[in-house]
Amino acid sequence: MAVLAALGGVASTYVNTLGDAVHAALGLPGATQWAAGLHVIWIVLAMGILRKPGTGTFIGILKGAVELLSGNSHGVIILLIDVIAGLLVDFCFLLFSNKRNLLPYLVSGSLASASNVLVFQLFATVPLNILGLSAILILFVVALISGMVFAGVIPYLLVNTIAKAGVVKFPEQPTRHKKIGWSILAGVFLLSVLLAGYLLLTYQGSPTIQITGALENPCEFPEKGLILDQVSRKMDYKGILTEYSGYPLVKIIEYTNPVSGADTILLEASDGYAFLIGIEELLSNDNILLVENSRGKNTSFDIVGPETDKAWVRNVTKITVIASEDLTITDIAGETHKLEPDKWVTEMDSAQVALPDRSQKLQGVPVWKIIEAYTTDVQPKKVTFTSEGKTSVLLWSELNNNDDLRIFTVVEEEGITFALAEMSGEVHLFPLTQIEIE
């Protein structure tokens, strides 16, 4: 159980990346959920091998813990998702007396895989109107089919193969084990309900949004002096055309009058999630809306419409306008460029980075991808990194295709700085001010 949970927890990060890549290539409705079953295959496989009540739940807890502690961007919600998936696998296997058939694998795999759509909709996605309900249905069906194939048929074939090879033997399950199983399910279900209630209360949005940073007129939205009409936009969300109504974010930011040099906007949610968009995108993309949910004291706001789904933020509590500090990149020809972090959001992954005065979860881009973007026909030999008089020289052979070493974006109200650090959290240089490609 420990081995399969660890493998599943680590693999899920790469499954997410693979799923996003296929969705970007195909762009079909619901394509983001085609790999949902690959997240659950480990739970069903363990249940198929051990066939003991509580196995699925235990794997779900362990797998969720691995994902949470390894820096999954969804935070504690991922633990709830995995626990519910494990509960469903346990529950479905308990319903069938003959666990050697394909049916318990299909039912448990499909329901456990599709459950993530409902949990994410409840806690971590943008608001939905009547058109959005059809989007959720499409995502649910795609995840259900993915679960049947990847978390149903494949584990069934694997378990039967290792059984025929004599690696495992399956004794009949005593009745008392079923009673133990139902007790375990009831207990974990109660804990899941309590966790879900805690998350709903903790992550509840704010009825006002603090808009601050490099502004001449910071304010709280809604603002009495700012009168805006809502507009409606049809946008592609997770491969599905959905209509949203809200306030244009560009009008709100214009009202606050950003200072000269302001180039980035940080969107922060009640659960601690944060993401960047550039002022340039805000000015050119009129789909970016601040959508209001509910009324009165239960009001909250969501951001919809940015080019990357990662910037669609639910329960926004704070919007910070930032003037970035320069990180200059000198290419082989001697020309200088300024690193613009908002242009790299699709390449970013998060990690807990040990800055000199604190440990902070940051978004980082692999160094080699940035270097490659500023390299033409001549392959670089080495790269020099500079920070307040300190330098670090690395050969291109050490950097090429090395996804571990990254340039992390450190966002504060005073501005944006950069750190050269590893995904493990070890910092090489901070603040990073210059990169020279030779």
C-alpha positions as CSV (number, residue, x, y, z in Angstrom):
1,M,0.0,0.0,0.0
2,A,2.8,2.4,0.9
3,V,4.7,1.7,-2.3
4,L,1.6,2.1,-4.6
5,A,0.5,5.3,-2.7
6,A,3.9,6.8,-3.1
7,L,4.1,6.0,-6.8
8,G,0.6,7.4,-7.3
9,G,1.3,10.6,-5.4
10,V,4.5,11.3,-7.4
11,A,3.0,10.2,-10.7
12,S,0.0,12.4,-10.4
13,T,2.0,15.6,-11.0
14,Y,3.3,14.2,-14.3
15,V,-0.2,12.9,-15.2
16,N,-1.5,16.5,-14.8
17,T,1.2,17.8,-17.2
18,L,0.4,15.0,-19.7
19,G,-3.3,15.7,-19.5
20,D,-2.8,19.5,-20.1
21,A,-0.5,18.8,-23.1
22,V,-3.1,16.5,-24.7
23,H,-5.9,19.0,-24.0
24,A,-3.8,21.8,-25.6
25,A,-3.2,19.7,-28.7
26,L,-6.7,18.4,-29.2
27,G,-8.9,21.1,-27.6
28,L,-11.9,18.8,-27.4
29,P,-14.7,19.4,-24.9
30,G,-13.8,17.6,-21.6
31,A,-10.3,16.7,-22.9
32,T,-8.7,17.8,-19.5
33,Q,-10.3,14.7,-17.9
34,W,-9.1,12.1,-20.3
35,A,-6.4,11.0,-17.9
36,A,-8.6,11.1,-14.7
37,G,-8.3,7.3,-14.4
38,L,-4.5,7.4,-14.2
39,H,-4.8,9.2,-10.9
40,V,-7.0,6.4,-9.4
41,I,-5.3,3.3,-11.0
42,W,-3.0,2.9,-8.0
43,I,-5.9,2.8,-5.5
44,V,-7.8,0.2,-7.6
45,L,-4.7,-1.9,-8.2
46,A,-3.9,-2.1,-4.5
47,M,-7.5,-3.0,-3.7
48,G,-7.5,-5.7,-6.4
49,I,-4.3,-7.2,-5.0
50,L,-5.1,-7.0,-1.2
51,R,-8.9,-7.2,-1.3
52,K,-9.1,-6.1,2.4
53,P,-11.6,-3.5,3.6
54,G,-10.1,-0.1,4.1
55,T,-7.3,-0.6,1.6
56,G,-8.7,2.0,-0.8
57,T,-9.2,4.6,1.9
58,F,-5.7,4.0,3.3
59,I,-4.2,4.4,-0.1
60,G,-6.2,7.5,-0.7
61,I,-5.0,9.1,2.5
62,L,-1.3,8.2,1.8
63,K,-1.5,9.2,-1.9
64,G,-3.1,12.6,-1.0
65,A,-0.5,13.2,1.7
66,V,2.3,12.6,-0.8
67,E,0.8,15.0,-3.3
68,L,0.1,17.6,-0.6
69,L,3.6,17.5,1.0
70,S,5.3,17.5,-2.4
71,G,3.8,20.9,-3.2
72,N,0.7,20.2,-5.2
73,S,-0.7,23.6,-6.3
74,H,-4.3,22.7,-5.2
75,G,-3.3,22.5,-1.5
76,V,-5.3,20.5,1.1
77,I,-8.1,20.0,-1.4
78,I,-6.0,17.3,-3.1
79,L,-6.1,15.3,0.1
80,L,-9.9,15.4,0.2
81,I,-10.1,14.4,-3.5
82,D,-7.9,11.3,-2.9
83,V,-9.7,10.3,0.3
84,I,-13.1,10.4,-1.5
85,A,-11.7,8.4,-4.4
86,G,-10.4,5.8,-1.9
87,L,-13.7,5.7,-0.1
88,L,-15.5,5.0,-3.3
89,V,-13.2,2.2,-4.3
90,D,-13.7,0.6,-0.9
91,F,-17.4,1.1,-1.0
92,C,-17.8,-0.3,-4.5
93,F,-15.7,-3.4,-3.8
94,L,-17.7,-4.1,-0.6
95,L,-20.9,-4.1,-2.7
96,F,-19.7,-7.1,-4.8
97,S,-19.3,-10.5,-3.3
98,N,-17.2,-11.8,-6.2
99,K,-14.2,-9.5,-6.4
100,R,-12.6,-11.4,-9.2
101,N,-15.0,-10.1,-11.8
102,L,-14.4,-7.1,-14.0
103,L,-17.6,-5.3,-12.7
104,P,-16.2,-4.1,-9.3
105,Y,-13.1,-2.7,-11.1
106,L,-15.2,-0.9,-13.6
107,V,-17.7,0.6,-11.1
108,S,-15.0,1.6,-8.5
109,G,-12.6,3.0,-11.1
110,S,-15.2,5.0,-13.0
111,L,-16.9,6.6,-9.9
112,A,-13.6,7.3,-8.1
113,S,-12.2,9.0,-11.2
114,A,-15.2,11.1,-11.9
115,S,-15.6,12.2,-8.3
116,N,-12.7,14.7,-8.7
117,V,-14.9,16.8,-11.1
118,L,-17.5,17.2,-8.4
119,V,-15.0,18.0,-5.6
120,F,-13.1,20.5,-7.7
121,Q,-16.4,22.1,-8.7
122,L,-17.4,22.5,-5.1
123,F,-14.1,23.9,-3.9
124,A,-11.6,24.9,-6.6
125,T,-13.3,26.0,-9.8
126,V,-15.0,29.1,-11.3
127,P,-18.7,29.8,-10.9
128,L,-21.2,28.2,-13.2
129,N,-24.4,29.3,-14.7
130,I,-26.9,27.1,-16.6
131,L,-24.5,26.6,-19.5
132,G,-21.8,25.6,-17.0
133,L,-23.9,22.7,-15.8
134,S,-23.5,21.0,-19.2
135,A,-19.8,21.6,-19.0
136,I,-19.6,19.8,-15.7
137,L,-21.7,16.9,-17.2
138,I,-19.3,16.6,-20.1
139,L,-16.2,16.6,-17.8
140,F,-17.9,14.0,-15.5
141,V,-18.7,11.7,-18.4
142,V,-15.1,11.9,-19.8
143,A,-13.7,11.2,-16.3
144,L,-16.1,8.3,-15.9
145,I,-14.9,6.7,-19.2
146,S,-11.3,7.4,-18.3
147,G,-11.8,5.6,-15.0
148,M,-13.4,2.6,-16.7
149,V,-10.4,2.2,-18.9
150,F,-7.4,3.3,-16.8
151,A,-8.7,2.5,-13.3
152,G,-11.0,-0.4,-14.2
153,V,-9.9,-2.6,-17.2
154,I,-6.1,-2.1,-16.7
155,P,-5.9,-2.9,-13.0
156,Y,-8.2,-5.9,-13.6
157,L,-5.8,-7.2,-16.3
158,L,-2.8,-6.5,-14.2
159,V,-4.2,-8.3,-11.1
160,N,-5.2,-11.3,-13.1
161,T,-1.8,-11.5,-14.8
162,I,0.2,-11.5,-11.5
163,A,-2.4,-14.0,-10.0
164,K,-1.8,-16.4,-12.9
165,A,1.9,-16.0,-12.5
166,G,1.5,-17.1,-8.9
167,V,2.7,-13.9,-7.4
168,V,-0.4,-13.4,-5.2
169,K,-3.2,-15.6,-4.0
170,F,-6.7,-14.4,-3.0
171,P,-8.4,-16.1,0.0
172,E,-12.1,-15.7,0.4
173,Q,-13.0,-12.6,2.4
174,P,-14.6,-13.5,5.8
175,T,-17.9,-11.9,6.8
176,R,-16.3,-10.1,9.8
177,H,-14.0,-8.3,7.4
178,K,-17.0,-6.8,5.7
179,K,-18.3,-5.5,9.0
180,I,-14.9,-4.0,9.7
181,G,-14.9,-2.5,6.2
182,W,-18.3,-0.8,6.7
183,S,-17.0,0.6,10.0
184,I,-13.9,2.0,8.4
185,L,-15.9,3.5,5.6
186,A,-18.4,5.1,8.1
187,G,-15.5,6.6,10.2
188,V,-13.6,8.0,7.2
189,F,-16.7,9.3,5.6
190,L,-17.5,11.3,8.7
191,L,-14.0,12.7,8.8
192,S,-14.3,13.6,5.1
193,V,-17.6,15.5,5.8
194,L,-15.9,17.4,8.6
195,L,-12.9,18.2,6.4
196,A,-15.2,19.4,3.6
197,G,-17.1,21.6,6.0
198,Y,-13.9,23.0,7.3
199,L,-12.7,23.8,3.8
200,L,-16.0,25.4,2.9
201,L,-15.7,27.7,5.9
202,T,-12.0,28.4,5.6
203,Y,-12.0,29.0,1.9
204,Q,-15.1,31.2,1.8
205,G,-14.6,34.2,-0.3
206,S,-14.7,37.8,0.9
207,P,-17.5,40.3,0.0
208,T,-14.9,42.9,-0.7
209,I,-11.5,42.8,-2.6
210,Q,-8.5,44.8,-1.5
211,I,-6.8,46.4,-4.5
212,T,-3.4,47.6,-3.6
213,G,0.2,47.9,-4.7
214,A,1.8,50.3,-7.2
215,L,-1.4,52.5,-7.5
216,E,-2.2,56.1,-7.0
217,N,-5.8,55.3,-5.9
218,P,-5.9,52.0,-4.0
219,C,-9.4,50.9,-3.0
220,E,-11.7,48.1,-2.0
221,F,-14.1,46.7,-4.5
222,P,-17.0,47.3,-4.6
223,E,-16.2,51.0,-4.4
224,K,-18.9,53.6,-4.1
225,G,-17.2,55.9,-6.5
226,L,-16.8,53.2,-9.1
227,I,-20.0,52.4,-11.0
228,L,-19.7,49.6,-13.5
229,D,-22.2,47.6,-15.5
230,Q,-21.8,43.9,-15.8
231,V,-21.0,42.4,-19.2
232,S,-21.4,38.9,-20.6
233,R,-18.7,36.9,-22.4
234,K,-18.7,33.5,-23.9
235,M,-15.3,31.8,-23.2
236,D,-13.7,28.4,-23.6
237,Y,-13.2,26.8,-20.2
238,K,-11.6,23.4,-20.1
239,G,-12.6,22.9,-23.8
240,I,-16.2,23.9,-23.3
241,L,-17.9,27.1,-24.4
242,T,-19.4,28.7,-21.3
243,E,-21.0,32.1,-20.7
244,Y,-20.0,34.3,-17.8
245,S,-21.3,37.7,-16.6
246,G,-19.1,40.1,-14.5
247,Y,-17.2,43.4,-14.2
248,P,-14.3,44.1,-16.6
249,L,-11.2,43.9,-14.5
250,V,-9.4,46.4,-16.8
251,K,-12.0,49.1,-15.8
252,I,-11.4,48.4,-12.1
253,I,-7.6,48.6,-12.4
254,E,-7.8,51.8,-14.6
255,Y,-9.9,53.4,-11.8
256,T,-7.0,52.8,-9.3
257,N,-4.6,54.5,-11.7
258,P,-1.4,52.3,-11.7
259,V,1.9,54.1,-11.4
260,S,4.4,54.2,-14.3
261,G,6.3,50.9,-14.5
262,A,3.5,48.8,-13.2
263,D,3.5,45.7,-15.3
264,T,2.1,42.7,-13.4
265,I,-1.0,41.8,-11.4
266,L,-1.1,39.3,-8.6
267,L,-4.4,37.6,-8.0
268,E,-4.8,36.0,-4.5
269,A,-7.5,33.7,-3.2
270,S,-8.9,32.9,0.2
271,D,-7.2,29.5,0.2
272,G,-3.7,31.0,-0.3
273,Y,-3.6,30.3,-4.0
274,A,-2.1,33.1,-6.1
275,F,-1.2,33.6,-9.8
276,L,0.1,36.4,-12.0
277,I,-1.2,38.0,-15.2
278,G,0.5,40.8,-17.0
279,I,-0.8,44.4,-17.5
280,E,-0.4,43.8,-21.3
281,E,-2.7,40.8,-21.2
282,L,-5.2,42.8,-19.1
283,L,-5.3,45.6,-21.7
284,S,-5.6,43.3,-24.7
285,N,-7.9,40.6,-23.3
286,D,-11.4,42.0,-22.7
287,N,-12.6,38.6,-21.5
288,I,-11.0,39.0,-18.0
289,L,-14.0,39.5,-15.7
290,L,-14.6,39.8,-12.0
291,V,-17.6,37.5,-11.5
292,E,-19.8,38.0,-8.4
293,N,-21.3,35.0,-6.6
294,S,-24.3,35.2,-4.3
295,R,-25.4,38.4,-2.5
296,G,-25.0,40.1,0.8
297,K,-22.6,38.7,3.5
298,N,-22.1,35.5,1.4
299,T,-20.9,37.4,-1.6
300,S,-17.5,36.4,-3.2
301,F,-15.7,37.2,-6.4
302,D,-13.9,35.1,-9.0
303,I,-11.6,35.9,-11.8
304,V,-12.4,34.3,-15.2
305,G,-11.0,34.9,-18.7
306,P,-7.2,34.9,-18.6
307,E,-5.4,33.0,-21.3
308,T,-4.1,30.3,-18.9
309,D,-6.6,28.4,-16.7
310,K,-4.2,28.7,-13.8
311,A,-5.1,32.4,-13.5
312,W,-8.9,31.6,-13.2
313,V,-9.0,32.2,-9.5
314,R,-11.9,31.4,-7.2
315,N,-12.8,33.5,-4.1
316,V,-10.4,36.4,-4.8
317,T,-9.6,38.4,-1.7
318,K,-6.8,40.6,-2.9
319,I,-5.4,42.1,-6.2
320,T,-2.0,43.6,-6.1
321,V,-0.5,45.7,-8.9
322,I,3.3,45.4,-9.0
323,A,6.2,47.1,-10.7
324,S,8.8,44.4,-11.4
325,E,12.5,44.8,-10.8
326,D,14.6,44.2,-13.8
327,L,16.3,40.8,-14.5
328,T,18.3,41.5,-17.5
329,I,19.4,38.7,-19.9
330,T,22.3,39.3,-22.2
331,D,22.4,37.0,-25.2
332,I,25.4,35.7,-27.2
333,A,25.1,38.7,-29.6
334,G,25.4,41.1,-26.7
335,E,21.8,42.3,-26.9
336,T,19.9,42.7,-23.6
337,H,16.4,41.6,-22.7
338,K,14.1,42.0,-19.7
339,L,12.6,38.8,-18.2
340,E,8.8,39.2,-18.1
341,P,7.4,36.5,-15.7
342,D,3.8,36.8,-17.0
343,K,5.0,35.5,-20.4
344,W,6.2,32.3,-18.8
345,V,3.1,31.3,-16.6
346,T,2.3,28.2,-18.7
347,E,5.9,26.9,-18.1
348,M,5.8,27.4,-14.3
349,D,5.6,24.8,-11.5
350,S,5.5,25.5,-7.8
351,A,7.9,24.5,-5.1
352,Q,8.6,25.5,-1.4
353,V,11.7,27.6,-1.7
354,A,14.0,28.5,1.3
355,L,14.6,32.2,0.9
356,P,17.1,33.8,3.3
357,D,14.4,35.2,5.6
358,R,11.5,32.8,5.1
359,S,10.3,29.7,3.3
360,Q,7.7,30.4,0.6
361,K,5.8,28.6,-2.1
362,L,6.9,30.1,-5.4
363,Q,6.4,29.5,-9.1
364,G,9.5,28.8,-11.2
365,V,10.5,28.3,-14.9
366,P,13.3,25.9,-15.9
367,V,16.4,27.9,-16.6
368,W,17.2,26.1,-19.8
369,K,13.9,27.1,-21.4
370,I,14.6,30.7,-20.8
371,I,18.1,30.5,-22.1
372,E,16.9,28.6,-25.2
373,A,14.4,31.4,-25.9
374,Y,17.2,33.9,-26.2
375,T,19.5,31.6,-28.2
376,T,19.5,31.6,-32.0
377,D,21.6,29.3,-34.2
378,V,24.7,29.2,-31.9
379,Q,24.6,26.8,-29.0
380,P,25.7,28.5,-25.8
381,K,28.8,27.2,-23.9
382,K,28.1,28.6,-20.5
383,V,25.8,30.9,-18.5
384,T,26.7,33.4,-15.8
385,F,24.2,34.3,-13.1
386,T,24.8,37.5,-11.0
387,S,23.3,38.6,-7.7
388,E,24.6,41.7,-5.8
389,G,28.2,41.1,-6.7
390,K,28.0,37.3,-6.4
391,T,28.3,35.2,-9.6
392,S,27.6,31.5,-10.5
393,V,28.8,30.0,-13.8
394,L,27.2,26.9,-15.2
395,L,28.0,25.0,-18.4
396,W,25.2,24.6,-20.9
397,S,25.6,20.9,-20.7
398,E,24.6,21.1,-17.0
399,L,21.6,23.3,-17.8
400,N,20.2,21.8,-21.0
401,N,16.9,19.9,-20.3
402,N,17.5,20.2,-16.5
403,D,14.0,20.9,-15.1
404,D,15.2,21.0,-11.5
405,L,17.1,24.3,-11.7
406,R,14.7,27.1,-12.1
407,I,14.2,30.9,-11.9
408,F,11.5,31.5,-9.3
409,T,9.4,34.6,-9.2
410,V,9.2,36.2,-5.7
411,V,6.2,38.5,-5.5
412,E,5.8,41.1,-2.9
413,E,3.9,44.4,-2.7
414,E,7.1,46.3,-3.1
415,G,7.8,44.5,-6.4
416,I,8.9,41.3,-8.1
417,T,12.4,39.8,-7.6
418,F,13.8,36.5,-8.8
419,A,15.7,33.6,-7.2
420,L,17.9,31.0,-8.8
421,A,16.9,27.8,-7.0
422,E,16.2,24.1,-7.3
423,M,12.8,22.4,-7.0
424,S,14.0,20.9,-3.7
425,G,14.0,24.4,-2.3
426,E,17.7,25.1,-2.2
427,V,18.6,28.6,-3.2
428,H,21.7,29.4,-5.3
429,L,21.3,33.1,-5.8
430,F,18.8,35.7,-4.5
431,P,17.9,38.3,-5.6
432,L,19.0,37.3,-9.2
433,T,19.7,40.4,-11.2
434,Q,21.5,39.4,-14.4
435,I,22.0,36.4,-16.7
436,E,24.7,36.4,-19.4
437,I,24.7,33.8,-22.1
438,E,28.1,33.0,-23.6
